[in-house]
Amino acid sequence: MTEGEMKQEIGVMLFQKEKLTLAQASRFAGMNRIAFQHLLASRQISVKKPRIMNHN
């Protein structure tokens, strides 16, 4: 496994665990956002919108 592939794997894992946003994970993986979304889609990982929490 190359360094680039390792970064992609870690980026995917951190995104799945909601530790990084899509933008942060794609940057970490060294990919543009669209390419990273394609990588996620190829693994059937959904890109869900973050929930906005009300603090009333």
N, CA, C and O of each residue as an XYZ file, in Angstrom:
224
protein
N       0.857     -1.180      0.000
C       0.000      0.000      0.000
C       0.896      1.234      0.000
O       1.850      1.336      0.771
N       0.563      2.162     -0.883
C       1.352      3.396     -0.970
C       0.928      4.371      0.124
O      -0.088      4.181      0.792
N       1.722      5.405      0.288
C       1.388      6.435      1.271
C       0.063      7.112      0.910
O      -0.754      7.396      1.787
N      -0.144      7.369     -0.382
C      -1.383      7.986     -0.832
C      -2.600      7.127     -0.540
O      -3.636      7.631     -0.106
N      -2.471      5.817     -0.780
C      -3.578      4.892     -0.495
C      -3.864      4.830      1.004
O      -5.020      4.754      1.419
N      -2.810      4.863      1.806
C      -2.979      4.851      3.265
C      -3.724      6.100      3.730
O      -4.607      6.020      4.583
N      -3.365      7.249      3.167
C      -4.049      8.497      3.529
C      -5.522      8.439      3.130
O      -6.387      8.926      3.858
N      -5.804      7.840      1.970
C      -7.199      7.695      1.547
C      -7.967      6.817      2.529
O      -9.085      7.156      2.918
N      -7.381      5.700      2.931
C      -8.038      4.793      3.875
C      -8.311      5.483      5.210
O      -9.393      5.343      5.781
N      -7.334      6.220      5.695
C      -7.509      6.924      6.971
C      -8.554      8.026      6.827
O      -9.378      8.225      7.720
N      -8.520      8.743      5.704
C      -9.516      9.781      5.450
C     -10.927      9.222      5.432
O     -11.839      9.815      6.007
N     -11.114      8.075      4.770
C     -12.426      7.422      4.729
C     -12.852      7.022      6.139
O     -13.994      7.259      6.534
N     -11.949      6.421      6.889
C     -12.275      5.974      8.242
C     -12.674      7.156      9.135
O     -13.663      7.080      9.865
N     -11.906      8.240      9.073
C     -12.210      9.401      9.912
C     -13.523     10.061      9.492
O     -14.260     10.574     10.335
N     -13.814     10.049      8.193
C     -15.089     10.582      7.728
C     -16.242      9.719      8.235
O     -17.250     10.240      8.713
N     -16.092      8.398      8.130
C     -17.142      7.482      8.596
C     -17.414      7.649     10.086
O     -18.559      7.554     10.529
N     -16.368      7.895     10.848
C     -16.519      8.064     12.300
C     -16.929      9.481     12.677
O     -17.020      9.825     13.855
N     -17.177     10.307     11.641
C     -17.599     11.698     11.814
C     -16.594     12.518     12.619
O     -16.964     13.428     13.361
N     -15.316     12.177     12.459
C     -14.240     12.951     13.079
C     -13.788     14.078     12.164
O     -13.266     15.092     12.626
N     -13.994     13.893     10.843
C     -13.660     14.912      9.861
C     -14.865     15.153      8.964
O     -15.650     14.242      8.701
N     -15.001     16.391      8.499
C     -16.032     16.705      7.510
C     -15.587     16.159      6.156
O     -14.455     15.701      6.001
N     -16.480     16.212      5.192
C     -16.146     15.773      3.839
C     -14.958     16.563      3.300
O     -14.030     15.985      2.733
N     -14.986     17.869      3.474
C     -13.886     18.711      2.982
C     -12.568     18.374      3.681
O     -11.523     18.281      3.037
N     -12.624     18.193      4.997
C     -11.405     17.876      5.748
C     -10.857     16.509      5.358
O      -9.650     16.347      5.178
N     -11.739     15.531      5.230
C     -11.306     14.171      4.892
C     -10.723     14.120      3.487
O      -9.722     13.443      3.257
N     -11.343     14.834      2.542
C     -10.811     14.827      1.180
C      -9.445     15.501      1.133
O      -8.547     15.046      0.426
N      -9.292     16.581      1.883
C      -7.998     17.268      1.963
C      -6.948     16.338      2.566
O      -5.830     16.240      2.059
N      -7.315     15.656      3.653
C      -6.403     14.720      4.312
C      -5.963     13.625      3.337
O      -4.796     13.235      3.304
N      -6.929     13.136      2.541
C      -6.652     12.051      1.594
C      -5.887     12.533      0.363
O      -5.454     11.722     -0.456
N      -5.719     13.858      0.227
C      -4.999     14.396     -0.919
C      -5.810     14.330     -2.202
O      -5.256     14.209     -3.295
N      -7.141     14.411     -2.060
C      -8.039     14.305     -3.211
C      -8.944     15.533     -3.248
O      -9.178     16.171     -2.222
N      -9.458     15.864     -4.456
C     -10.466     16.908     -4.481
C     -11.770     16.302     -3.953
O     -11.919     15.082     -3.889
N     -12.697     17.162     -3.584
C     -13.913     16.714     -2.908
C     -14.735     15.750     -3.764
O     -15.261     14.761     -3.252
N     -14.847     16.031     -5.060
C     -15.643     15.177     -5.952
C     -15.017     13.786     -6.061
O     -15.727     12.782     -5.999
N     -13.706     13.722     -6.220
C     -13.017     12.431     -6.308
C     -13.199     11.647     -5.013
O     -13.387     10.431     -5.040
N     -13.143     12.345     -3.876
C     -13.324     11.675     -2.588
C     -14.754     11.149     -2.464
O     -14.972     10.053     -1.948
N     -15.740     11.939     -2.943
C     -17.127     11.480     -2.923
C     -17.290     10.238     -3.789
O     -18.026      9.323     -3.420
N     -16.614     10.190     -4.939
C     -16.665      8.997     -5.790
C     -16.054      7.795     -5.076
O     -16.565      6.680     -5.186
N     -14.972      8.016     -4.350
C     -14.358      6.946     -3.575
C     -15.335      6.423     -2.525
O     -15.482      5.212     -2.359
N     -16.000      7.333     -1.819
C     -16.992      6.928     -0.824
C     -18.134      6.158     -1.478
O     -18.560      5.124     -0.965
N     -18.631      6.658     -2.611
C     -19.741      6.003     -3.311
C     -19.351      4.600     -3.772
O     -20.178      3.689     -3.739
N     -18.111      4.418     -4.198
C     -17.661      3.100     -4.653
C     -17.654      2.086     -3.516
O     -17.626      0.877     -3.745
N     -17.679      2.597     -2.288
C     -17.711      1.734     -1.096
C     -19.076      1.754     -0.412
O     -19.228      1.288      0.717
N     -20.061      2.304     -1.116
C     -21.424      2.451     -0.589
C     -21.466      3.192      0.748
O     -22.230      2.830      1.643
N     -20.651      4.217      0.870
C     -20.647      5.067      2.067
C     -21.399      6.337      1.695
O     -21.004      7.061      0.781
N     -22.488      6.599      2.412
C     -23.296      7.768      2.065
C     -22.668      9.045      2.609
O     -22.004      9.058      3.646
N     -22.907     10.100      1.870
C     -22.469     11.425      2.285
C     -23.711     12.119      2.794
O     -24.521     12.620      2.014
N     -23.856     12.146      4.100
C     -25.047     12.758      4.674
C     -24.742     14.166      5.137
O     -23.618     14.481      5.530
N     -25.738     14.990      5.087
C     -25.568     16.370      5.535
C     -25.510     16.385      7.052
O     -26.235     15.632      7.702
N     -24.663     17.226      7.628
C     -24.596     17.297      9.091
C     -25.887     17.822      9.669
O     -26.542     18.681      9.079
N     -26.244     17.311     10.808
C     -27.439     17.770     11.497
C     -27.154     19.082     12.210
O     -26.093     19.269     12.805
N     -28.115     19.975     12.137
C     -27.989     21.243     12.843
C     -28.748     21.093     14.147
O     -29.946     20.811     14.152
N     -28.055     21.281     15.233
C     -28.680     21.087     16.530
C     -29.190     22.426     17.058
O     -28.484     23.434     17.025
N     -30.415     22.414     17.540
C     -30.976     23.588     18.193
C     -30.620     23.566     19.662
O     -30.770     22.541     20.326
N     -30.164     24.657     20.161
C     -29.823     24.765     21.583
C     -30.776     25.739     22.253
O     -30.369     26.789     22.752
N     -32.069     25.370     22.255
C     -33.100     26.236     22.874
C     -33.297     25.888     24.323
O     -34.118     26.507     25.000
